[in-house]
Amino acid sequence: MTNPVCPETGAPMHRDVRPLTLAYKGQTITIDMPGWYCDESDQSIHTGEDMKVSDRALNRLKARSEGLLEPEEIRRIRKKIGMNQTAAGEVIGGGPRAFQKYEAGDLLPSRAISSALVLLDRDPHALRVLETRYRNIPAAAHEAPRP
């Protein structure tokens, strides 16, 4: 994108990172929001990539507010039970790309997914129950379990 002009003042805008506070159910988080900013007004323009920053932060805030797992915990538990992202999505739920999105922070896990992962974190052997039920997952889709 070439340097845009401010729709309010006509002044040139420039790339910058500025604080943005997001709120959800009485909780807040302040992030560094990239975008095109006008120094003469409060106008800003954000690309799709810029918006991923705020979308991911809002998902994190929602997860905290709703008692759901955050991306790092999802990744840690998935690795602990020795599954790759595709297999986890097929066996635990959400589909083949779900865990990629959960772990990137692009998609908020459901309460059911969070609950299943919390239980598997406490008892990794319970994964066998799910695998038995969903036999269509090839063994090659699993990673070696972590000690």
N, C-alpha and C positions, 0 to 999 in steps of 0.2 A: 504494500500500500504506500503510495506517495504521501507526503505530508499533507494531511487534510487541513481545511480551514474551519474555524469555529463557526457553527451554524448561527450562533447568537451575535458574535462580534465581527466575524470575518477575519480575525487574527489567525496567524498560522498556529497549528497545534504541533506538539512534539511528544515523542515517546518518553514515558516516565513510569515510575512505580510510586503509587500513593496509598496511604492507609485507607482501608475500607472496613467498616464495622458491620457485621451481619448479626441479625438477631433471630432467635427461634425459641418460642415458649419460655421467654424470660431469661434465656442465656444468650451471651454474645461471644463473638470471636472477631478479632481484628486481624486482617491479612494485608499483605503488600499486593495491591492490585495493579497489574500492568495495563497500559492503555495509552491512547493519544489524549493529551490534556491541553486545555487552553489556560494560559496564565491570566487572561483578562476576564474570565468568567468561570463558572463551576461546571462547564460543559466537558464531557469526555466521550470518547468513542472506543469501543472494545471489540477486538476481533474474536472469532470463535475460539482461538487458542487462549486468548486473555480470559474469556468467560469460563474456560475449564478450571481456572484457578479458583474463581468464586464458587462455581458449582461443586467442586470437590470439598472446599472448606464448608459449604453449607451442608453437604452430606455428612461430613465429620461432626458438625454441630448437632445435626438431627440424630445421628447415631448416639452421641453422648446423652442427649436429652431423652431418647427413647430406650436407653439401656441396650442398644445393639452393639455388636462388635465393630471395631474400627479396622481399617485396611491392614495395619501391621499385625493385629491379633489374628485376623483371618488367615493371612499368609503363614504366620507362625504355626497355627494349629494344622493347616493343610500340610505343611512340611513335616510336622511331628507325626502325622498319621501316614506319611509316605505316599501321598497322592500328587499327581500333577494337576494343573488347573482344569484340563478337559475332563479327566476322570472324576474329579471332585464335583464338577458341575453336573455330570451325568448321574453319579451315585447319590450325592447329598441333595442336589437339586439346583434348578436354575438354568440348566442347559450347558452346552459345551464351552461357551465364552463367558459365562456368568462370573466365574472366579477371577478371570482376568479383569473384569470390570469392578468387582468388589475390591480387589487388591489395589487397583489403581485409584479407587475412591470415586469412580464414575457412576457407580450404582450402589444404592443403599441395600444391604441384605435385609431380607424379611426377618420377622421375629422367629419364624420356623427355622430358617437357615442358621441364624445366630444361636438358637437353642440347640440345634443338632450339633453345631461345632463346639459349644460349651460342653455338652455331654461327651463328645468324642475326645475332647481335650482331657477330661477326667478319666475316660476309659477308652483308649484307642482300639482295644480289641473288639469293641462294639461295632466297629466298622465292618466286621465279618457278617453281621446281621444284615446290613444294607447291601453288601456285595452279593450275598446269597440271594437276596430278593431281586437285585438288578444284575443278573449274570451277563448281560450283553456288553459289559465293559471288558475289553481285552486286557490280559495281564500286563502286556507291554506298556499300558498307559500309566502304570504305577511307578513311582520312584522308590528307591531303597529307603526303608524307614530310618529315621534319625534316632540315635540313641538317647 
